[in-house]
Amino acid sequence: MKVHATSTVDAKKTKLSKEDALKLAKQADKLYAMKGTKTVQVDLKKDSPDEATILGYMLGPTGNLRAPTLRVGKTLIVGFDEGTYNKLFENN
């Protein structure tokens, strides 16, 4: 798997708020959110979830964007699960 970042933000130094999370979500078609062992896939265009639902997947307990968060094309990936990463990046 070869993935190259075009830009990075240090989550310890730069806190991204719910407004930032919603801005990212509006630029995406799909959202994958991992919490623990559970992975949720949401089609943001087809399913049209409300803001509260999107923020529930994207924000941590502090109210800031969860890390790691990746934007790959029109896909947002929030949280980390090695199996999900392998599945999503197997063609890269």
N, CA, C and O atoms as a GROMACS GRO file, in nm:
protein
  368
    1MET      N    1   0.085  -0.116   0.000
    1MET     CA    2   0.000   0.000   0.000
    1MET      C    3   0.090   0.123   0.000
    1MET      O    4   0.172   0.140   0.090
    2LYS      N    5   0.073   0.209  -0.100
    2LYS     CA    6   0.150   0.332  -0.109
    2LYS      C    7   0.054   0.450  -0.113
    2LYS      O    8  -0.021   0.467  -0.210
    3VAL      N    9   0.057   0.529  -0.008
    3VAL     CA   10  -0.026   0.648   0.001
    3VAL      C   11   0.065   0.764   0.033
    3VAL      O   12   0.152   0.754   0.119
    4HIS      N   13   0.046   0.874  -0.036
    4HIS     CA   14   0.130   0.991  -0.014
    4HIS      C   15   0.042   1.109   0.026
    4HIS      O   16  -0.058   1.138  -0.040
    5ALA      N   17   0.078   1.176   0.133
    5ALA     CA   18   0.002   1.292   0.179
    5ALA      C   19   0.042   1.416   0.100
    5ALA      O   20   0.161   1.440   0.077
    6THR      N   21  -0.057   1.492   0.057
    6THR     CA   22  -0.028   1.619  -0.009
    6THR      C   23  -0.024   1.732   0.094
    6THR      O   24   0.040   1.834   0.070
    7SER      N   25  -0.091   1.713   0.207
    7SER     CA   26  -0.081   1.808   0.318
    7SER      C   27  -0.116   1.736   0.447
    7SER      O   28  -0.194   1.641   0.447
    8THR      N   29  -0.059   1.782   0.556
    8THR     CA   30  -0.087   1.724   0.687
    8THR      C   31  -0.109   1.835   0.788
    8THR      O   32  -0.056   1.946   0.773
    9VAL      N   33  -0.187   1.805   0.891
    9VAL     CA   34  -0.211   1.898   1.001
    9VAL      C   35  -0.187   1.820   1.130
    9VAL      O   36  -0.243   1.712   1.148
   10ASP      N   37  -0.107   1.874   1.218
   10ASP     CA   38  -0.078   1.811   1.346
   10ASP      C   39  -0.197   1.835   1.439
   10ASP      O   40  -0.221   1.948   1.481
   11ALA      N   41  -0.271   1.729   1.471
   11ALA     CA   42  -0.393   1.741   1.552
   11ALA      C   43  -0.363   1.789   1.694
   11ALA      O   44  -0.452   1.840   1.761
   12LYS      N   45  -0.240   1.772   1.741
   12LYS     CA   46  -0.204   1.820   1.874
   12LYS      C   47  -0.185   1.970   1.876
   12LYS      O   48  -0.205   2.035   1.979
   13LYS      N   49  -0.146   2.026   1.762
   13LYS     CA   50  -0.119   2.171   1.755
   13LYS      C   51  -0.235   2.249   1.697
   13LYS      O   52  -0.256   2.365   1.734
   14THR      N   53  -0.310   2.189   1.606
   14THR     CA   54  -0.419   2.258   1.538
   14THR      C   55  -0.548   2.180   1.562
   14THR      O   56  -0.565   2.070   1.510
   15LYS      N   57  -0.638   2.238   1.639
   15LYS     CA   58  -0.767   2.176   1.666
   15LYS      C   59  -0.864   2.215   1.557
   15LYS      O   60  -0.880   2.334   1.528
   16LEU      N   61  -0.930   2.118   1.497
   16LEU     CA   62  -1.030   2.143   1.394
   16LEU      C   63  -1.168   2.124   1.456
   16LEU      O   64  -1.197   2.020   1.515
   17SER      N   65  -1.253   2.223   1.442
   17SER     CA   66  -1.383   2.228   1.507
   17SER      C   67  -1.492   2.158   1.427
   17SER      O   68  -1.466   2.100   1.322
   18LYS      N   69  -1.614   2.165   1.480
   18LYS     CA   70  -1.727   2.105   1.409
   18LYS      C   71  -1.751   2.175   1.276
   18LYS      O   72  -1.794   2.111   1.180
   19GLU      N   73  -1.725   2.305   1.268
   19GLU     CA   74  -1.740   2.376   1.141
   19GLU      C   75  -1.641   2.323   1.038
   19GLU      O   76  -1.676   2.306   0.921
   20ASP      N   77  -1.517   2.297   1.082
   20ASP     CA   78  -1.416   2.240   0.993
   20ASP      C   79  -1.456   2.100   0.947
   20ASP      O   80  -1.438   2.064   0.831
   21ALA      N   81  -1.512   2.021   1.039
   21ALA     CA   82  -1.555   1.886   1.006
   21ALA      C   83  -1.667   1.890   0.903
   21ALA      O   84  -1.666   1.813   0.807
   22LEU      N   85  -1.763   1.979   0.922
   22LEU     CA   86  -1.874   1.990   0.826
   22LEU      C   87  -1.827   2.036   0.690
   22LEU      O   88  -1.879   1.993   0.587
   23LYS      N   89  -1.728   2.125   0.689
   23LYS     CA   90  -1.672   2.172   0.561
   23LYS      C   91  -1.609   2.055   0.486
   23LYS      O   92  -1.627   2.042   0.365
   24LEU      N   93  -1.535   1.970   0.557
   24LEU     CA   94  -1.475   1.852   0.495
   24LEU      C   95  -1.584   1.757   0.444
   24LEU      O   96  -1.572   1.704   0.334
   25ALA      N   97  -1.688   1.737   0.522
   25ALA     CA   98  -1.795   1.646   0.484
   25ALA      C   99  -1.868   1.695   0.358
   25ALA      O  100  -1.909   1.614   0.275
   26LYS      N  101  -1.883   1.825   0.344
   26LYS     CA  102  -1.952   1.879   0.227
   26LYS      C  103  -1.872   1.858   0.098
   26LYS      O  104  -1.928   1.861  -0.011
   27GLN      N  105  -1.742   1.838   0.111
   27GLN     CA  106  -1.656   1.814  -0.004
   27GLN      C  107  -1.647   1.666  -0.040
   27GLN      O  108  -1.585   1.629  -0.140
   28ALA      N  109  -1.709   1.580   0.042
   28ALA     CA  110  -1.695   1.435   0.025
   28ALA      C  111  -1.825   1.371  -0.022
   28ALA      O  112  -1.934   1.425  -0.002
   29ASP      N  113  -1.811   1.255  -0.085
   29ASP     CA  114  -1.926   1.174  -0.125
   29ASP      C  115  -1.948   1.057  -0.028
   29ASP      O  116  -2.061   1.015  -0.006
   30LYS      N  117  -1.837   1.006   0.029
   30LYS     CA  118  -1.845   0.892   0.120
   30LYS      C  119  -1.768   0.921   0.248
   30LYS      O  120  -1.670   0.995   0.248
   31LEU      N  121  -1.815   0.860   0.357
   31LEU     CA  122  -1.750   0.874   0.487
   31LEU      C  123  -1.735   0.735   0.547
   31LEU      O  124  -1.831   0.659   0.556
   32TYR      N  125  -1.614   0.703   0.588
   32TYR     CA  126  -1.586   0.582   0.665
   32TYR      C  127  -1.543   0.630   0.803
   32TYR      O  128  -1.448   0.708   0.815
   33ALA      N  129  -1.612   0.583   0.906
   33ALA     CA  130  -1.577   0.622   1.043
   33ALA      C  131  -1.553   0.498   1.125
   33ALA      O  132  -1.636   0.406   1.127
   34MET      N  133  -1.439   0.495   1.194
   34MET     CA  134  -1.404   0.381   1.276
   34MET      C  135  -1.403   0.424   1.423
   34MET      O  136  -1.340   0.523   1.462
   35LYS      N  137  -1.475   0.346   1.503
   35LYS     CA  138  -1.472   0.364   1.648
   35LYS      C  139  -1.458   0.227   1.708
   35LYS      O  140  -1.548   0.143   1.697
   36GLY      N  141  -1.345   0.204   1.772
   36GLY     CA  142  -1.320   0.070   1.826
   36GLY      C  143  -1.307  -0.029   1.712
   36GLY      O  144  -1.228  -0.009   1.620
   37THR      N  145  -1.383  -0.137   1.719
   37THR     CA  146  -1.377  -0.239   1.614
   37THR      C  147  -1.486  -0.221   1.510
   37THR      O  148  -1.496  -0.301   1.417
   38LYS      N  149  -1.567  -0.118   1.524
   38LYS     CA  150  -1.680  -0.096   1.433
   38LYS      C  151  -1.642   0.006   1.326
   38LYS      O  152  -1.586   0.112   1.356
   39THR      N  153  -1.676  -0.026   1.200
   39THR     CA  154  -1.657   0.066   1.089
   39THR      C  155  -1.793   0.096   1.028
   39THR      O  156  -1.869   0.005   0.996
   40VAL      N  157  -1.823   0.225   1.014
   40VAL     CA  158  -1.949   0.268   0.955
   40VAL      C  159  -1.918   0.333   0.821
   40VAL      O  160  -1.827   0.416   0.811
   41GLN      N  161  -1.992   0.295   0.718
   41GLN     CA  162  -1.978   0.356   0.586
   41GLN      C  163  -2.106   0.433   0.556
   41GLN      O  164  -2.216   0.378   0.566
   42VAL      N  165  -2.091   0.561   0.520
   42VAL     CA  166  -2.206   0.646   0.491
   42VAL      C  167  -2.186   0.708   0.353
   42VAL      O  168  -2.082   0.766   0.324
   43ASP      N  169  -2.288   0.694   0.268
   43ASP     CA  170  -2.288   0.762   0.140
   43ASP      C  171  -2.349   0.900   0.165
   43ASP      O  172  -2.471   0.912   0.176
   44LEU      N  173  -2.266   1.001   0.173
   44LEU     CA  174  -2.311   1.134   0.211
   44LEU      C  175  -2.405   1.197   0.109
   44LEU      O  176  -2.489   1.279   0.146
   45LYS      N  177  -2.393   1.160  -0.016
   45LYS     CA  178  -2.480   1.216  -0.120
   45LYS      C  179  -2.613   1.142  -0.125
   45LYS      O  180  -2.719   1.204  -0.131
   46LYS      N  181  -2.608   1.010  -0.124
   46LYS     CA  182  -2.730   0.929  -0.137
   46LYS      C  183  -2.812   0.927  -0.008
   46LYS      O  184  -2.934   0.945  -0.011
   47ASP      N  185  -2.745   0.906   0.106
   47ASP     CA  186  -2.815   0.893   0.234
   47ASP      C  187  -2.853   1.028   0.295
   47ASP      O  188  -2.947   1.036   0.374
   48SER      N  189  -2.781   1.133   0.259
   48SER     CA  190  -2.805   1.269   0.311
   48SER      C  191  -2.826   1.273   0.462
   48SER      O  192  -2.931   1.319   0.508
   49PRO      N  193  -2.727   1.227   0.540
   49PRO     CA  194  -2.743   1.231   0.686
   49PRO      C  195  -2.744   1.377   0.735
   49PRO      O  196  -2.688   1.466   0.671
   50ASP      N  197  -2.810   1.399   0.849
   50ASP     CA  198  -2.813   1.535   0.904
   50ASP      C  199  -2.679   1.568   0.969
   50ASP      O  200  -2.595   1.481   0.989
   51GLU      N  201  -2.660   1.696   1.001
   51GLU     CA  202  -2.532   1.742   1.055
   51GLU      C  203  -2.498   1.672   1.186
   51GLU      O  204  -2.382   1.639   1.209
   52ALA      N  205  -2.596   1.648   1.271
   52ALA     CA  206  -2.570   1.583   1.400
   52ALA      C  207  -2.514   1.442   1.380
   52ALA      O  208  -2.424   1.401   1.453
   53THR      N  209  -2.565   1.370   1.282
   53THR     CA  210  -2.517   1.235   1.252
   53THR      C  211  -2.374   1.240   1.201
   53THR      O  212  -2.288   1.163   1.246
   54ILE      N  213  -2.348   1.330   1.108
   54ILE     CA  214  -2.212   1.344   1.053
   54ILE      C  215  -2.114   1.380   1.164
   54ILE      O  216  -2.007   1.320   1.174
   55LEU      N  217  -2.151   1.476   1.246
   55LEU     CA  218  -2.062   1.518   1.354
   55LEU      C  219  -2.041   1.407   1.456
   55LEU      O  220  -1.932   1.396   1.514
   56GLY      N  221  -2.140   1.325   1.478
   56GLY     CA  222  -2.126   1.211   1.568
   56GLY      C  223  -2.017   1.114   1.524
   56GLY      O  224  -1.949   1.054   1.607
   57TYR      N  225  -2.002   1.100   1.394
   57TYR     CA  226  -1.897   1.013   1.339
   57TYR      C  227  -1.761   1.081   1.337
   57TYR      O  228  -1.658   1.015   1.351
   58MET      N  229  -1.759   1.213   1.319
   58MET     CA  230  -1.634   1.282   1.292
   58MET      C  231  -1.567   1.347   1.414
   58MET      O  232  -1.446   1.368   1.412
   59LEU      N  233  -1.644   1.378   1.518
   59LEU     CA  234  -1.588   1.448   1.632
   59LEU      C  235  -1.561   1.354   1.749
   59LEU      O  236  -1.633   1.257   1.772
   60GLY      N  237  -1.454   1.387   1.821
   60GLY     CA  238  -1.422   1.312   1.941
   60GLY      C  239  -1.490   1.372   2.062
   60GLY      O  240  -1.569   1.465   2.048
   61PRO      N  241  -1.460   1.319   2.181
   61PRO     CA  242  -1.525   1.366   2.303
   61PRO      C  243  -1.494   1.513   2.337
   61PRO      O  244  -1.568   1.576   2.413
   62THR      N  245  -1.386   1.566   2.284
   62THR     CA  246  -1.350   1.706   2.309
   62THR      C  247  -1.425   1.802   2.216
   62THR      O  248  -1.418   1.924   2.234
   63GLY      N  249  -1.495   1.748   2.118
   63GLY     CA  250  -1.565   1.832   2.021
   63GLY      C  251  -1.480   1.871   1.902
   63GLY      O  252  -1.523   1.950   1.818
   64ASN      N  253  -1.360   1.816   1.894
   64ASN     CA  254  -1.271   1.843   1.781
   64ASN      C  255  -1.271   1.724   1.685
   64ASN      O  256  -1.308   1.613   1.722
   65LEU      N  257  -1.227   1.750   1.562
   65LEU     CA  258  -1.218   1.646   1.460
   65LEU      C  259  -1.128   1.534   1.511
   65LEU      O  260  -1.018   1.559   1.561
   66ARG      N  261  -1.176   1.410   1.498
   66ARG     CA  262  -1.098   1.295   1.542
   66ARG      C  263  -0.978   1.273   1.452
   66ARG      O  264  -0.980   1.304   1.332
   67ALA      N  265  -0.872   1.220   1.512
   67ALA     CA  266  -0.751   1.189   1.436
   67ALA      C  267  -0.728   1.039   1.444
   67ALA      O  268  -0.757   0.977   1.546
   68PRO      N  269  -0.678   0.982   1.338
   68PRO     CA  270  -0.645   1.046   1.210
   68PRO      C  271  -0.771   1.064   1.124
   68PRO      O  272  -0.864   0.984   1.131
   69THR      N  273  -0.771   1.167   1.046
   69THR     CA  274  -0.873   1.189   0.944
   69THR      C  275  -0.802   1.206   0.811
   69THR      O  276  -0.710   1.287   0.799
   70LEU      N  277  -0.845   1.130   0.712
   70LEU     CA  278  -0.786   1.138   0.579
   70LEU      C  279  -0.893   1.175   0.478
   70LEU      O  280  -1.007   1.132   0.488
   71ARG      N  281  -0.854   1.255   0.382
   71ARG     CA  282  -0.941   1.281   0.267
   71ARG      C  283  -0.870   1.225   0.146
   71ARG      O  284  -0.761   1.270   0.110
   72VAL      N  285  -0.931   1.127   0.083
   72VAL     CA  286  -0.875   1.063  -0.036
   72VAL      C  287  -0.976   1.084  -0.147
   72VAL      O  288  -1.078   1.015  -0.154
   73GLY      N  289  -0.948   1.179  -0.233
   73GLY     CA  290  -1.044   1.214  -0.337
   73GLY      C  291  -1.171   1.267  -0.273
   73GLY      O  292  -1.168   1.366  -0.200
   74LYS      N  293  -1.282   1.200  -0.300
   74LYS     CA  294  -1.413   1.240  -0.245
   74LYS      C  295  -1.454   1.150  -0.128
   74LYS      O  296  -1.572   1.141  -0.095
   75THR      N  297  -1.355   1.084  -0.066
   75THR     CA  298  -1.381   0.994   0.047
   75THR      C  299  -1.313   1.047   0.172
   75THR      O  300  -1.196   1.084   0.169
   76LEU      N  301  -1.387   1.050   0.284
   76LEU     CA  302  -1.332   1.085   0.414
   76LEU      C  303  -1.318   0.959   0.497
   76LEU      O  304  -1.408   0.875   0.500
   77ILE      N  305  -1.206   0.948   0.565
   77ILE     CA  306  -1.180   0.833   0.650
   77ILE      C  307  -1.144   0.888   0.788
   77ILE      O  308  -1.046   0.960   0.803
   78VAL      N  309  -1.226   0.855   0.888
   78VAL     CA  310  -1.208   0.910   1.023
   78VAL      C  311  -1.180   0.794   1.118
   78VAL      O  312  -1.258   0.699   1.126
   79GLY      N  313  -1.069   0.804   1.190
   79GLY     CA  314  -1.030   0.697   1.281
   79GLY      C  315  -0.936   0.600   1.213
   79GLY      O  316  -0.899   0.619   1.097
   80PHE      N  317  -0.896   0.496   1.286
   80PHE     CA  318  -0.801   0.401   1.230
   80PHE      C  319  -0.846   0.258   1.254
   80PHE      O  320  -0.882   0.220   1.366
   81ASP      N  321  -0.845   0.180   1.148
   81ASP     CA  322  -0.865   0.036   1.152
   81ASP      C  323  -0.783  -0.022   1.038
   81ASP      O  324  -0.810   0.006   0.921
   82GLU      N  325  -0.683  -0.101   1.072
   82GLU     CA  326  -0.590  -0.150   0.970
   82GLU      C  327  -0.661  -0.226   0.858
   82GLU      O  328  -0.626  -0.209   0.742
   83GLY      N  329  -0.758  -0.310   0.892
   83GLY     CA  330  -0.830  -0.386   0.790
   83GLY      C  331  -0.906  -0.295   0.694
   83GLY      O  332  -0.907  -0.320   0.573
   84THR      N  333  -0.968  -0.191   0.747
   84THR     CA  334  -1.040  -0.097   0.661
   84THR      C  335  -0.943  -0.021   0.572
   84THR      O  336  -0.970  -0.002   0.454
   85TYR      N  337  -0.831   0.023   0.628
   85TYR     CA  338  -0.730   0.093   0.548
   85TYR      C  339  -0.682   0.003   0.434
   85TYR      O  340  -0.671   0.047   0.319
   86ASN      N  341  -0.652  -0.124   0.466
   86ASN     CA  342  -0.605  -0.217   0.363
   86ASN      C  343  -0.709  -0.233   0.253
   86ASN      O  344  -0.674  -0.233   0.135
   87LYS      N  345  -0.834  -0.245   0.290
   87LYS     CA  346  -0.942  -0.261   0.192
   87LYS      C  347  -0.953  -0.136   0.104
   87LYS      O  348  -0.965  -0.148  -0.018
   88LEU      N  349  -0.950  -0.019   0.164
   88LEU     CA  350  -0.969   0.104   0.089
   88LEU      C  351  -0.849   0.139  -0.001
   88LEU      O  352  -0.866   0.199  -0.107
   89PHE      N  353  -0.730   0.100   0.042
   89PHE     CA  354  -0.610   0.139  -0.032
   89PHE      C  355  -0.547   0.025  -0.111
   89PHE      O  356  -0.436   0.041  -0.161
   90GLU      N  357  -0.614  -0.088  -0.124
   90GLU     CA  358  -0.552  -0.203  -0.191
   90GLU      C  359  -0.525  -0.176  -0.339
   90GLU      O  360  -0.439  -0.242  -0.397
   91ASN      N  361  -0.594  -0.082  -0.402
   91ASN     CA  362  -0.571  -0.052  -0.542
   91ASN      C  363  -0.470   0.059  -0.563
   91ASN      O  364  -0.438   0.092  -0.678
   92ASN      N  365  -0.418   0.118  -0.456
   92ASN     CA  366  -0.323   0.230  -0.468
   92ASN      C  367  -0.180   0.182  -0.462
   92ASN      O  368  -0.088   0.264  -0.471
   0.00000   0.00000   0.00000
